[in-house]
């Protein structure tokens, strides 16, 4: 079986190549990948190459397939799993394997297993760990986005609070409390906001900050205050760029110090602001992973000692978090599409990955069996003046509040060139 895949050969060295996959073993499964969303972690892997903790030292000789937020259908099942899985079954998977103490993961470490490809081989450890998940929904992109959603879900679960003199952690964000998502108008921050507003453990006040007014304007459109407040959450989208004292302004807006603060950008000033707005027993989650191993920032240790503030960091979610994401999506309680601003084909994946921080907007969604430049959803209308296919995509998305959707996905897959 031939596959076309974007593989990592070294730092800043991604190549789209066609090659032969080996025959699957009895404890492996061959899958057809349909969609993969590009993660900022993939960009960090691409620019670091073998210096990345999940990439093996000999990646130049054994290049790794990129991409870990993917979904598709089963093509062929090894003998061991013939009674469990069947060809045609839709799937997604939890890529944070942590198998036997290693950091190996699809999209970083495997020569035949990753999301930026037409076909790949799922190895036995994924099944052994229970990380291969049947997907019963219709839209492949929603299954791809279950993994990034699980990261925010896991972060919300990892937050904790205490009582003075009681040495026991109460896990999860403080229900009915004050919560802030700093640098939160990007795709992951909006995903967290969508989850927090619609999950079963909600704050009373949610403040989302950013320094980009365009991103904030889109966020306000996606989360109309009058609709959000029906869930019991008062939401504020705040531009902190020109505030003389953002910490004081945010605390005044929320009516006090924050119980839960999530820092969604690896920027020292963001981390310091997160520390400054914590209330008593406040939990700061440094969510955004830096590329600099010596990254540091100033936090208030007086508050750590006297006000019981605390700092944690989470990376990724677990399988239960992914299942929760899929269940909430299936129930229509969360909209993964709020994260997506661009779509493209496999031929756009390498360039998109290497330039990800320079491309504005939210999640970049790759459909691996089509040929298409990375394209912003907001540009469909203009492109439709020359190409009626884009005009139709524009019409479809506008009928869904400007969001990517199942109807758009189906139209794309049936009207663009298949590169298989």
N, C-alpha and C positions, 0 to 999 in steps of 0.2 A: 504494500500500500504506500503510495507516494503522498507526501504532505508538503504544503508550502508553509513556512514558518519564519517569524522574525526571531533570530537567535543572537545571544550575547557572546562576543568573541573576546571582549576586553573592555576597558574603560572607553566610553564614547564610541564603541564599535558594535553597532547593530546591523545585521544583514538579513534581508529577505531572501530566502533560498528554498529551492525545492530539493527534497532528498527522500530516500526510501526509509520507511520505518521497518524495524525488525518484526518478525512474526511475534504475536503476543504469546506469553507464557500461560500456563493453566490458571495462574492466580492473577492475571491481568485482564483489563478490558480496553478495547479500542473504541474511541469516541470521536464523533464529528462535532467540532466546536462551531457554534453559530455566532455567539457574541462574546466580546470581552471589553470591559471598561478599563481604562488606563488609570492606574493609581500613581499618586506622587511617589509612593515607595518604589515603583518600577523605574521612575526617573532617577531616583537616588541610586538604585542598583545599576542602571545604565551608565551613569557618570563615574561611579566608583569601580565598576568591574570587579576584579578579584579581591579588591580591598573591602568589599562588602561582606558582612558576616555570613550571609547566606550563599555566597558564591564560592565555588571550589577553586583552588589555586590553579588547576590545569584547564580553566575554561577556554583558553585559546585552542587547545587540542580537542576538547569535548564541549563545544558551545551549548549553552542552555537556552531553551525556548523561553521567551519572555511572556509576561501576563499571568495574573492569578485570579482575576475576577471574571470567570467565564462560565458559560452554560452551553448546552447542546443536547445531542441525542446519542444513545449507544449504537455503535455499528456492529461490534462483535464481542462475544463474551467468552472468556476462558472457561475451561471445564469445571473448575472449582466453584464458579459462581453461576453456572447455567440454570440452576433452579431458583436463583434469587433475582437475577437481572435478565432482561430480554432486549434484543435489538429493537430500536424505536423508542425506548423509554427516555424521557427527558431527564436531565440531571443538572445539578450544580454541585459545588463541593466547598468544603472548608479547607483553605490552603495552609493554615497554621498547624502543621502536622506535629512538630516537636517530637519526631519519632526517635525513640531511644536516646534522648538527650541531644540529638543533632538539631541544627537550625535549617535543615534542608526543607525546601518548599517549592511547589510548582511556580514557575515564573522567575526563578532565581537559580535553581540548582540541578535541574534534570535535563538531559539532552533530548528526551522524547516526551516530555510532560510539561505543558504550559498552555496558556490561553491564546496567544497570538499565532494561531496556526489553523489550518483547515482540519487536520486530524492529529490526534495524539494518543499516547498509551498511558492509561492510569495504572500505576504500580500497586502491588498488594498491600503496602502499608496504609494506603488511603482507606481501603476496606477494613483492614484490621483495626484501625482507629475510629471507625464509624464516621469518617469524614466525607463519604460519597453519599449525596442526598438526592432522592428522587424528587423531581420538580413536577408538580401537577397543574401548574398554571399555564397560561397561554403565551405571554410575552417573554421571550428569551432575555430581553434587556432587564426585566425586573428580577430575573434569577441572577443575572450577572451582578446586579447592584445589591443583592442580598449580602454579599461579603463586605463591601464598604459600610453598608448599614449596620452590620453586626459589630463593626468596630465602635461605632457610637453607642450602640446598645450595650456592649460590654463596658464601655467607659461609664455609662450611667449606672450600671450595676456595681461597678467597682468603687464608686464613691462611697464614703462611709462617715458616720457621725458617732459621737460618744456622749456619755453622761458623766459629769464630774464625779470622780471617785469610784466609777464603775468601769472595770477593765473589760469591756465588751463592746465590740463594734456593731453598730446598726448599719447594715449594708444598704446601699442605694441612695439616690438623691433624697433630700428632705422633702417629703410630701407637703404641699402647701407653702413651701418656703420660697426663698429668693434665689434665682439661678441666673448666671450670666454665661454667654458664649462669646468670648473675645476673638476678634478677627474671624467672625462667624458667618459672613455673608457669602462665603465660597461654597463649593458643592458639599463638602463634608459638614460644615457648620449648618447649612440649610437642612441637610439630612438629619442632623441631631435635633434641630428645632422641630422638624416634622414629627420625629419620634416622640420627643418630650411632650408635645402638645396633645398627642393622641394615644399615649401609652396609659397604663393603669396607675402610674405613680407620677403625678404631675406637680410642678411647683405652682405657687400662686402668682408669682411674677417671673417673667422671662425677659431678659434684656440681651439683645444681640447687637454687638458692635462691629464696626468696620471703619476704614478710612477711605473707602471708594463709594462715592454716592451712587454710581450706576448699579453696583451690586446691591446696595441697600434699597434702591428704588425697585429693583426686581423682587427683592425679598418682601417688600411691603405689598406688592401686587400678588405674590404667591400666598401671603398670609394676611388677608384683610383682618384688621383688628376686630371688627364687629363679629366676624365668624369665629375667630380664635377665642374670643371671650365667652362664647357659648360653651366652651369646654371647661371654663373656670379659670383660665390662664389669662392674665393681663400681659400683653406683649409689647415691647418697645424695640424699635430698630434705630440705633443711634450712631451718628458719625462723630467719632472722637478726634478727628484730625485737627480741628482748630480750638479744642477746649483748653482753657488755661489750666484747669485742675480736673482732669477727667475722673479721677477716683472720687472726689467729692461730688461731682455732678451725677455720676452713676448711682452712688449710694443715696443721694437725695431723691433721685428719680424712683428708685426701688423702695424707698422708705426705710433704709437701714443697710447694714452690711450683708453680704451675700453668703448663703449657706453652701452653694455649689458653684464653682467657677471653672470653666473649661477654656484653656488656652489653645487656640487652633492655628497658631502660627509660631514657628521657632524664632521669635524675635525678642531680644532681651526686654525691650520696653513693654511688650505685651505681657510677659511673665511678671514683671514688676508691678504692672497695673493689676494683674490678677491677684497678686499678693496683697496689694493695698486696699482692695475692695472687699476682702474677706471679713465676715462677721465672726462672732465667737463660735468656735468649733467648725469654722468653715473649711471646706475641702477644695483644694486646688488640684485639678487634673491637667498636667502638661501633656496634652494630647498629640501635638504635632512633633514628629521626630525630626531632629536636626541632622544635617550631613556632617557638621563639624563635631568631632568626638570631644572637643574641649569647650563646647558651648556652655555658657554659664550666664546667670542673671542675678540681680539683687532681689532678695526677698526679705521680709521683715521677721527677724528671728525673735524680737521682743514679743510679737503676736504669737509666734509658735510656742513660746514659753508660757505667756500669761493669758492668752486668749485661746489656746488649744487649737490654733489653726494647723493644718497639715497638708503635705504635698504628696501626690502620687503621680504616676505616669502609666498609661496603658497603651499597648500596641496590638491591634487586631482584636477580634472577638473569638469566642469558642463556638463549638457546633450548636450548643443550645441557643446562643445568640443569633446564629444564622437561621435556625428553625423559627425562632420568635419573629425575625424579620420576614420570613416567607409567609408565616401565618397571618401577620398583620397586613401584609400586602394582599394576600388572598381574600382577607375579610374587607378590603377596601378602606382600612383605617389609616394607612400611610401611602404616600405617593412617591415611589422611588424616582419618578420622572422629574421631580423638582431639582434633582441633582444634575440632570443632563442638559448641556447646551450645544454640543457638537456631535456629529456622526460622521463616520468615514469607513473606508474599506481597509483590508489588510495591507494594501500598498501604501497606506498613510500612517501605519502604526509606528514604524521606526522613527520617522521624522517627528511625529507628534510626541513620542516619548522623550526624545532628546531635547525637545524645545518646550516641554510642558509648562514650565514656570512663565514662559514668555507669551503663552496663548491665553487670552482673557477668557472669562466665563467659568463654567462649571465642568462637570464630568465629560470626558471625551469617550464616546462609545464606538467601538470598532466591530463591524460585521465582517467576519473573516472570509466569507465566500464571495464577496463582491469587490469590484474595483471602483473606488470613489475617493476623491480628495477629501481631507477633513473639512467639513462644512458646518458653519454655525446655523442653528435652526432659524435665527433671526434673519439670515441672508437668503432663505428659501424663496421669498417673494421676488427679490431682485433677480436671482438666478432663473426664476421661472419665466422671465421675459424672453429668455433665449431657449430654455429647455422646459417643455411642458410638464416633465416629470417633477421638477422642483415646484412648479406652480401647484401641482396636485398635493405634494407634501406640505406646502405652505397652507393650503386650504384645510388639510386634515389636522395639522397642528393647531391652527387658529381655532378650530372647532373644539379643541381640548385645552383651552386657556393658554395656548402657545407652548404646550408641553409635548414632548415626544410621547408616543402611545402605541398600543398594539396595532391599531389600524395603519399607522405610519410605518411601523416595522414590517408588517405584511406587504405593504405597497413597495417598500424599498427592496425587499428580498425578491419580489416578483418582477421588478422593472429595471434592475441594474445588472450589469454584466456579471455572470458567475465565473469566477476565476479558477474553479476546480479543474 
